[in-house]
């Protein structure tokens, strides 16, 4: 069987199974198995698919046809230009979340402090904390990073990703702020925010394979934002800020929650589809420049 025949057969199998993007997923798995890039494919498409590789490819296609996300099949996902290991203990990083990283990095890079202390809550795979830390390191900005999650299995994955991407992050198992101490210049979070009604409409492979606890945000999707609004101020410096990912329809509800708890400088940032995607807020209106912070190594309680 040629590469061309095998790939077409795979596309048809995924299409028949109800896969929403059969061509994309089939080629993603094809490239993962063969190492043949899209630009080179037509140069070799009529060559014979090596038997051992063909068997591996077909096993992966069967898994995808059964509904397993291709990122869990390959065990990897690229996010913000970095490779992340993923499994069913963590959400698959989405491109929309890169907007959170951008806002956090912009704030940290513009801050006059010599060293930025930041906390990433509900870290999952660690993609946000690692992308922020990696970018700040490239910019020559000193940072002290802490990331937390209620799931010890998620933290295991995040630790692997931090090491693989050469970033220095302290991980804490914590139910929201339960085990969090100290203060930060920046608290970042992409908390669970899917409503009860929206959970019923999610793609079946998301429901079956991605961790339920990292998706469901309570009947109105706001349970975790209420906790953040209540407790984050205790862990922010006066000139610090929150940067939160939100659902496309939460551009009013989350800012309202923050305003009720006395936050200031509340801003809603839109994604490339012009939908609300990120909310930032501070304890007070931020000055242009702050005094140098204390060393995070001295401030950390561990």
N, C-alpha and C positions, 0 to 999 in steps of 0.2 A: 504494500500500500504506500502511495506517495504522501508527502507532506500535505499536498493540496487535497487529496481524497480524504485523509484522516481529519483534517481541519473542517472540511465541509460536512463530513459525517457528524462531527462533534457539534457543530452549529445546529444541525437538524435535530439532534438528540435533545439539546438544551431547549430549543424552540418548542419541541413536542411536549417537553416537561413543564412548559409555562414560564420558563426563565424570561425575565423582562429585557435582558440584554444578551441574547445568545451569542451574537458575533463577538461582542466585547469580551465576555467571560471565556469563550472558547479560545480566543487568541491570547488572552492573558495567561491561561494555563499552558497553551502551546509554547509561548515564549519562555515561561518559567521552566518547562521540561527540556526544551531544545536549546535555549539560549539564542535563538534566531530572532533578530530584531525585525520590526515591521518593514524597515527599509531594505533589509536583505532577503526578506521572504520570497519575493518574486524571482530572485536569482536562483533559488534552490527549490522552489515549490514542487517541481516534478521529480525531485530525487526521492529515493526510497527512505521511508521512516525506519530508523533502526529498531529492530524488534523489541529490545529491552526498553527503549524509550517510549515506543508505541504502547506497550503494556502499561507503563507508568501513567502516560497521558490518558489512556482510557479509564484507568481507575479513578483519576481525578475528575474526569468528565462525569462518571457515574455518581460521584459524590455531589458534584454541582447539580446534576439533574435531580438528585434527591433533595435539593434545597439548601445544601451547605454553602455559605458564602465563600467565594473563591479566596478571599484573604485568610480565612481560617484553614483552607486546604493547603495553601502555600506557606502559611504561618508568618506572613509578613505583609506590611502595608507601608507605603511611602507617604510621609506627611511633612510638610514644610521643607521638602528637599532631603529629609532624613529617613532612614529605614528603621521601622519599628517591628519587633516581634509581636504577634498577636495570637491569642487563642480564645476559647469560649469563656474565659474568665474576665475578659475585658471587652469593652466596646471597640469596634473598628473605627479608627480615627476618620472623621469626615473633613472634606475640604472646607466646609463652612466654618469649622473651628479655627482655621488659620487666621480668621479675622480677630479672634481673641488674642492670639499670639502677637499679631501686628500691633494691636492697641497696647498690650502690655510692654512690648519691646520699645515702642515709641515713648511711652511714659518713662520707662527706666533709663533709656538712652538720653533723654532730655533732662533728667533729674540731676541736680548739681552735686548730690551726695557722692562721695568717693565709692561707696559700696551700697548696693541695693539689696535689701532683705525682702524676699518674696515667698509667699505660701501659695501652693496650688492645691486646692481642696477638691476631693472626688477625682483623684488623679488618673485612675484607671490604668491604661498602658503607660502613663507618664508622658504622653506626647506633648502636652502643653508645657509642663515644667521643663522638659528636656529641650524643646524647641526654643523656649525663651532663654534658658541658660546657654545653650549652644550659640545662639545669636549674640547674646551679650558678650560671651567670650571672644567671638570673632571681632566684635566692636571694641574690645579692650576695656570693657566695663566690668568692674569687680562686682560680684554678686554672692549672696548667701541664699541658697534655695532649700526649702522644705516642701515636701509633697505628702499628702495624706489620703488615705482611703479606708473605708470600713472593711474591705475585703483583703485578707492576708494573701490570697491567691493572686489578686490584682497587683499587689505590691511586689510579689515575686517577679511578675512579668516586667513591671516598671523598673525594678533594680537591674534586670538584664539589659533593658533598653538604655538606661543611664550609663551603664558600663560600656555598652557597644558604641554609644555616641560620645564617649569621653567627656561626660558631664559630672560634676560633683553635686549630688543632691542627697539630702537626708530624708529618709522615708519613715513615716509614722503611721501605724495602724490606729485609726480613730473614727469614731462615729461622729462625723462633723467636727465640732470644736471640743469634743469631750477630752481629748488628750493633747490639745494644742495649748502651748504656753508661749509667752513672749509677744513681741509686737513686730509689725512688718510695715514696710513702705508700700507694699503691693500685695493684695490678696486676689487671686485669680480662681475662677471656678467655672466648670461646665457641669452643673449638677443635673440630676435627673429632672426632666421637665415635661414629659409626655403625659397628657391628661388621660383620665379613664376612658373617655370616648375615643380619643385618638389611638389609644393602645389597641382598640378593636379593629382599626383600619390599617395598622402597620403591615408591611410586607411579611408574609408567613415565615420567610427564612430569618427575618430579624427576630420575630417572636420566638421561634424554635431554637435559635442558636445564640443570640446575643443575650448578655445577662439582664434579666428582668429588673433587678434592683438598680441597675445603672440607667434604666429608661423611665420607669414609672415615677412621676413626681406628685402623686396624689390625685384625687378626682379632678381638681382644678389645675393641676400641674405646678402649683406654687408652694408645696410643702417645704422644699429645701431652701427656696428663696426667703421664706419666713424665718427660718433658722439663721440664715446668713444675715438678713437684715437686723435681727435681734442681737446676734453675738459678734459680728465682725468688728464692730466699733471698738470692742474691748481689746482687739488685737491689731489695730491700725495705729500708726503714728498719726499725730494731728494733721500732718500734710500728706498722709497716705491715701491710696485710692483702692476701690474695688473695681475689678473688670470681670464681668459675668456674661457668659453666653446665655441667650434666651431663645425661646421658640419664636417662629415668625409672627405669631399672634399675641405675643406678650410684651409688645413695645409700650403699652400703657400700664398694664397691671404690675409689672416688676418695678418700674420707676415709682408708681404710686405707693407700693409697699415700702420702698426705700425712703420716700419723702415722709411717710407716716412715722418712720423711726428717726427722723431728724437728719438724714443725709443731705448733703448739699452738692452743688456742681454736678447734678445728675444729667447725663447725656445718653441719648440713644444713637447708636452707630449702625448704619445700614450695610448690607452685603452687596455683592455685585448685581444681584437681582432686585435691588432697591427694597429689600425687606429688612425689618428690624432684626439684628443679629447679636449685637453686643450692647450692654449697658455699663457705663462707668459712673462712679460716684465717689465722693469723698466726705470726710467729716465736716470740712469747711471749704470755702473757696480757696483754691490752692494759689500760693504765691509763685512767682516765676522761678525762684531759686530757694533752696533750703540749706540749713546748716549741715555740715558733715555729720553723718550718723555715727553712733558708737560701733565698734567692731562687732560684727555678728558672731565671731568666734567667742568673744567674751560674753555675749548676751545669751547665746544658746544654753539651755539648761541641761545639756548632755554632752 
